[in-house]
Amino acid sequence: MDRIEIPADYEDRLAAARRAAARLPAGPAREAAGRALADAPARARYERAADLAERARVLTEELATRAFDGTDPGRVAWVRLDHLGRLRTLALSPTVDRLSARAVADAVAAAWSGAEKTRSEHVLNLERAHPDLLAVRLPDRGGDELRDRIAARAADRFTGTAEPCTAEVDLEGRLTAFAFTAPDATRSAECEALAARATAAVQAAQAEAHDALAALLSRPTA
């Protein structure tokens, strides 16, 4: 945020302006000047607002660099998400060729849930650590409307396929289902190749969801 430099004699100038406005002839001009001067922010109020805005900017930038990891109890799958819940990486253990397709798919879903839980907890901890930033948020009818639009389409699902993997996500890109299209898909596959196909399937589904969400948010608010 670019801070505005408030002159050292700001308060003196404001007092002089109020005296000058009081000398104006009664009428719309004096009333308008009075309203404008009444709305002039106090130095302390501006400095506090500027400090809060700077802290919010730093926290937002820091959050955008974070990654959130998750794995399943058996450490078959590892998932890394960015701060928006988009898949960065998905890795599989070399032992997948000894596991059923269903077991590996369940491991991917569990790893994703772990990463999503870590992401959600991090955001919640930020909110708890900075309650003053939340307290000064202004009412946002447009933002509320957008959230209502998203909530109304919570049941929407988007799919992506990269044989032998198929993935399904919701409108916000959260994984809702993952499966293999063949029951023996994991038996003869190399873990790196299979992880690459799984990643492609998830990212294809998230791309579909992203486009749908962008279209939804681009509609004018009331």
C-alpha positions as CSV (number, residue, x, y, z in Angstrom):
1,M,0.0,0.0,0.0
2,D,1.3,3.5,-0.8
3,R,0.9,5.5,2.3
4,I,-0.2,9.1,2.1
5,E,2.1,11.5,3.8
6,I,0.1,13.7,6.1
7,P,1.5,17.2,6.5
8,A,2.8,18.1,10.0
9,D,0.4,21.0,10.1
10,Y,-2.6,18.9,8.9
11,E,-4.7,19.7,12.0
12,D,-4.0,23.4,11.7
13,R,-5.0,23.4,8.1
14,L,-8.2,21.5,8.9
15,A,-9.1,23.9,11.7
16,A,-8.5,26.9,9.3
17,A,-10.7,25.3,6.6
18,R,-13.5,24.8,9.1
19,R,-13.3,28.5,10.1
20,A,-13.3,29.5,6.5
21,A,-16.4,27.3,5.8
22,A,-18.2,28.8,8.7
23,R,-17.8,32.2,7.1
24,L,-19.5,31.1,3.9
25,P,-23.0,32.4,3.3
26,A,-25.7,30.1,4.5
27,G,-26.7,27.7,1.8
28,P,-25.7,24.6,-0.2
29,A,-22.1,25.6,-0.6
30,R,-21.5,26.0,3.2
31,E,-23.4,22.8,3.9
32,A,-21.3,20.8,1.4
33,A,-18.1,22.2,2.8
34,G,-19.2,21.3,6.3
35,R,-20.0,17.7,5.3
36,A,-16.7,17.3,3.5
37,L,-14.7,18.7,6.5
38,A,-16.7,16.6,8.9
39,D,-15.6,13.5,7.0
40,A,-11.9,14.4,7.1
41,P,-10.1,11.6,8.9
42,A,-8.2,12.2,12.0
43,R,-4.4,11.5,11.8
44,A,-4.5,8.6,14.2
45,R,-7.4,7.0,12.4
46,Y,-5.7,7.2,9.1
47,E,-2.4,5.8,10.5
48,R,-4.2,2.9,12.1
49,A,-6.1,2.1,8.8
50,A,-2.8,2.3,6.9
51,D,-1.1,0.0,9.4
52,L,-3.9,-2.6,9.2
53,A,-3.9,-2.5,5.4
54,E,-0.1,-3.1,5.3
55,R,-0.4,-6.0,7.7
56,A,-3.2,-7.5,5.6
57,R,-1.1,-7.1,2.5
58,V,1.9,-8.9,4.1
59,L,-0.3,-11.7,5.4
60,T,-1.9,-12.1,2.0
61,E,1.4,-12.3,0.2
62,E,2.8,-14.8,2.7
63,L,-0.3,-17.0,2.4
64,A,0.1,-17.0,-1.4
65,T,3.5,-18.6,-1.1
66,R,2.4,-21.4,1.2
67,A,2.0,-25.0,0.3
68,F,0.0,-27.5,2.3
69,D,0.9,-31.2,2.4
70,G,-1.1,-34.3,3.3
71,T,-0.6,-38.1,3.3
72,D,-2.6,-41.1,4.1
73,P,-2.0,-43.3,7.2
74,G,-0.2,-45.9,5.1
75,R,1.9,-43.3,3.4
76,V,0.9,-44.5,-0.1
77,A,0.1,-41.1,-1.5
78,W,1.3,-37.5,-0.9
79,V,-0.5,-34.4,-1.9
80,R,0.6,-30.8,-2.0
81,L,-2.0,-28.0,-2.4
82,D,-1.4,-24.2,-2.9
83,H,-3.3,-21.6,-0.8
84,L,-6.3,-21.8,-3.1
85,G,-6.6,-25.6,-2.9
86,R,-5.1,-26.2,-6.4
87,L,-3.0,-29.3,-6.8
88,R,0.7,-28.7,-7.0
89,T,2.1,-32.2,-6.8
90,L,0.8,-35.7,-6.2
91,A,3.3,-38.5,-5.5
92,L,2.7,-42.3,-5.0
93,S,4.8,-44.9,-3.1
94,P,6.7,-47.6,-5.1
95,T,4.5,-50.1,-3.3
96,V,1.4,-49.2,-5.4
97,D,2.0,-52.1,-7.7
98,R,1.3,-54.4,-4.7
99,L,-2.0,-52.6,-3.8
100,S,-5.4,-52.7,-5.4
101,A,-6.7,-49.8,-7.4
102,R,-9.3,-49.1,-4.8
103,A,-6.7,-49.0,-2.0
104,V,-4.5,-46.5,-3.9
105,A,-7.5,-44.4,-4.8
106,D,-8.6,-44.3,-1.2
107,A,-5.0,-43.3,-0.2
108,V,-5.1,-40.4,-2.7
109,A,-8.4,-39.2,-1.2
110,A,-7.1,-39.4,2.3
111,A,-3.9,-37.6,1.4
112,W,-6.0,-34.8,-0.2
113,S,-8.2,-34.6,2.9
114,G,-5.1,-34.2,5.1
115,A,-3.7,-31.4,2.9
116,E,-7.1,-29.6,2.8
117,K,-7.3,-29.9,6.6
118,T,-3.9,-28.3,7.0
119,R,-4.8,-25.5,4.6
120,S,-8.1,-24.8,6.5
121,E,-6.4,-24.9,9.9
122,H,-3.7,-22.4,8.7
123,V,-6.3,-19.9,7.5
124,L,-8.3,-20.3,10.8
125,N,-5.1,-19.8,12.8
126,L,-4.4,-16.6,10.8
127,E,-7.9,-15.3,11.6
128,R,-7.5,-16.1,15.3
129,A,-4.1,-14.4,15.4
130,H,-5.3,-11.2,13.8
131,P,-8.8,-10.5,15.0
132,D,-8.4,-6.8,14.6
133,L,-8.1,-7.2,10.8
134,L,-11.4,-9.1,10.7
135,A,-13.1,-6.5,13.0
136,V,-12.5,-3.6,10.6
137,R,-13.8,-5.4,7.5
138,L,-16.6,-3.3,5.9
139,P,-19.9,-4.9,5.0
140,D,-19.7,-6.2,1.4
141,R,-23.1,-6.9,-0.1
142,G,-21.4,-7.8,-3.4
143,G,-19.1,-10.3,-1.7
144,D,-22.0,-11.8,0.2
145,E,-23.9,-12.3,-3.1
146,L,-20.9,-14.0,-4.7
147,R,-20.6,-16.4,-1.7
148,D,-24.3,-17.1,-2.0
149,R,-23.9,-17.9,-5.7
150,I,-21.1,-20.4,-4.9
151,A,-23.1,-22.0,-2.0
152,A,-26.1,-22.4,-4.3
153,R,-23.9,-24.6,-6.6
154,A,-22.2,-26.6,-3.9
155,A,-23.5,-29.8,-5.5
156,D,-21.9,-29.1,-8.9
157,R,-19.2,-31.6,-9.9
158,F,-16.5,-31.4,-12.6
159,T,-14.5,-34.3,-13.9
160,G,-11.1,-34.9,-15.4
161,T,-9.7,-38.1,-16.9
162,A,-6.2,-39.2,-17.8
163,E,-6.3,-42.9,-18.3
164,P,-6.3,-44.9,-16.1
165,C,-7.3,-42.2,-13.6
166,T,-10.5,-40.1,-13.2
167,A,-11.1,-37.3,-10.7
168,E,-14.1,-35.2,-9.6
169,V,-14.0,-31.9,-7.9
170,D,-16.5,-29.3,-6.7
171,L,-16.9,-25.8,-7.9
172,E,-14.1,-24.6,-5.6
173,G,-11.7,-27.3,-6.8
174,R,-11.9,-29.6,-3.8
175,L,-11.5,-33.3,-4.6
176,T,-14.8,-35.1,-4.1
177,A,-13.9,-38.5,-5.8
178,F,-10.9,-40.2,-7.3
179,A,-10.8,-43.6,-9.0
180,F,-9.0,-45.8,-11.5
181,T,-10.9,-46.8,-14.6
182,A,-9.5,-50.4,-14.5
183,P,-9.4,-52.7,-11.4
184,D,-5.8,-53.7,-12.2
185,A,-4.6,-50.2,-13.1
186,T,-2.0,-50.2,-10.3
187,R,-0.7,-53.7,-10.7
188,S,1.8,-53.1,-13.4
189,A,2.2,-49.4,-13.3
190,E,5.3,-47.4,-12.3
191,C,4.6,-45.1,-9.4
192,E,6.0,-42.0,-11.1
193,A,4.0,-42.5,-14.3
194,L,0.8,-43.3,-12.4
195,A,1.2,-40.2,-10.2
196,A,1.6,-38.1,-13.3
197,R,-1.6,-39.5,-14.7
198,A,-3.4,-38.9,-11.5
199,T,-2.1,-35.3,-11.3
200,A,-3.3,-34.7,-14.9
201,A,-6.8,-36.0,-14.1
202,V,-7.1,-33.8,-11.0
203,Q,-5.8,-30.7,-12.8
204,A,-8.1,-31.3,-15.7
205,A,-11.1,-31.4,-13.3
206,Q,-9.9,-28.3,-11.5
207,A,-9.5,-26.4,-14.8
208,E,-13.1,-27.2,-15.6
209,A,-14.2,-26.0,-12.1
210,H,-12.0,-22.9,-12.4
211,D,-13.7,-21.9,-15.7
212,A,-17.1,-22.4,-14.2
213,L,-16.3,-20.4,-11.1
214,A,-14.8,-17.6,-13.2
215,A,-18.0,-17.4,-15.3
216,L,-20.1,-17.4,-12.1
217,L,-18.1,-14.6,-10.5
218,S,-18.0,-12.5,-13.7
219,R,-21.8,-12.0,-13.6
220,P,-22.6,-8.5,-12.3
221,T,-23.8,-8.3,-8.7
222,A,-27.0,-6.6,-7.8
